[in-house]
Amino acid sequence: MEHQDQKFIEFKNIVKRFDSFTALDHVSLTIPKGKFVTLLGPSGCGKTTLMRQLAGFAEPEEGDIYIKGKRVNGLPPYKRNTPLVFQEYALFPHMTVYENISYGLKLQKIPKSVIDSKVAEMLEMFNLLNLEKRFPKQLSGGQQQRVAFARALIMGQEILLLDEPLSNLDAKLRVEVRTELRMIQQKFNITTIYVTHDQDEALSMSDMIAVMRNGRIEQIGSPWEIYFRPANPFVANFVGVVNFLKAKALKQENGILAVDYCGKRIGLHSNLEATQGANVLLVIRPECMRIAGPEEDCNNEVFLEGTIENYSFLGRVIRYWIRVDEETLILDDSNPDLSGSRNGKVRLILDQKKIHVLDCEDATC
C-alpha cells in the first residue's frame, strides 16, 4: 500500500504532438497520494496538455498513464474519476446552486435524503450557505468558483484537477479562495493537480511543483527547493525575482565552495563540483541581502559595495535597484520604517547560506 500511495498517479514518457509541434516531449512524473502538485510554466509549455492526458480528454502518442497502479490509457473521462475544474467554471446557467452541485449524484439516482445531506455539507464547506436557490448569474465570481469546486468534490473522488481555476478572480479574492481550497485539500487528503502560470499560487499552495518549458519538466521539487535551489537560470528567473552574478570557483571543501566575485572571496554552502578557475553563476534572491546600517561594523560579514539607483515602496518592502560594479542588483528591504528610503552609497551584506551556485556551462553563462 505504501508503494502504491507513493505512485498514486504516474506519467511515464508521455509524448503528445499536434501536427509537427511536440507539446509533450517524453514527460515523466510521479505524484504521491494526498499531495497538492502544481504544474507551473509559461503559456504553451505543455502543462494543460499534460493534465488533459490524465483527465482523458486527449490521448498520448507515446507513454503510459497510471492511476493507483492501473493503466488508464484509452479509458473515457467518466471512467477515470478525475473531475476537472476549468477557468470558466462551466456551471449550468439554468440550474440553481443546489442543482449544479447535486447534478452528478442525481445521475447516479442517489436517494434525495442522501443528496440533501451531501449538498448541505458542501455548502457549509465552501461558505455557500443560504445560496442554494440562486442561479449562477446571481453569484459573484468567487461564489461561482466555490460552486464549481463543490460540484467536483461531492462525488467523493480522490483526485481533483484544476486548470487555472482562480485566474478570473481579483487579487484579494484569489488569495482568499486559494487558502480555502488548500485547507480543504489537506483536510480530506485529496490528490490535487493544479495548472497555473502564477508563481505566487504555486509557492503558497503546493507540496510539489513541476516547472515546465517547451513540453519538458525542468525541475520537480518542493516550493523551497524550486525557489532557493533552482536547477537552472530558467527556473530561477521564472519563479520570482532573482539576481545573477558571474563568479569564478576557487576551492571546495566540506560542503563550502569559495568563489571570487570582483576580487572578493565568498564562501557558499554548495555541493556543486566546480574545478578551480571554472566559471559559476550565483543565484541571489532580493531578500537574501540586506543594506548595512551607516555605523554597522561589516568586518565579519561578506558584503558588496554599491550605489542605490532607484527604489519602489511596496508597503511591506522597499525594493531597491543597486549598482554593484557592472551589475544592477535588486534588493528587498523587508523592514521599512517611517524614515523612508535610503540613497547614495551602501554596503550589501549577503546571506551566504541562501545563495545558490550553478555551473556556468549548464547555465549557458
Buried (B, 14 or more C-beta within 10 A) or exposed (E): EEEEEEBBBBBBEBBBBEEEEBBBBBBEBBBBBBBBBBBBBEEBBBBBBBBBBBBBBBEBEEBBBBBBEEEBEEBEBEEBBBBBBEBEBEBEEEBBBBBBBBBBBEEEEBEEEEBBEBBBEBBEBBEBEEBBEBBBEEBEBBBBBBBBBBBBBBBEBBBBBBBBBBEBBEEEBBBBBBEBBBEBBEEEEBBBBBBBBBBBBBBBBBBBBBBBBBBBBBBBBBBEBBBBBBBBBBBBEBBBEBBBBBBBBBEBEEEEBBBBBEEBEBBBEBEBEBEEEBBBBBBBBBBBBBBBEEEEEEEEBBBBBBEBEEBEEEEEBBBBBBBBBEBBBBBBBEEBEEEEBBEEEBBBBBBBEBBBBBBBEEBEE
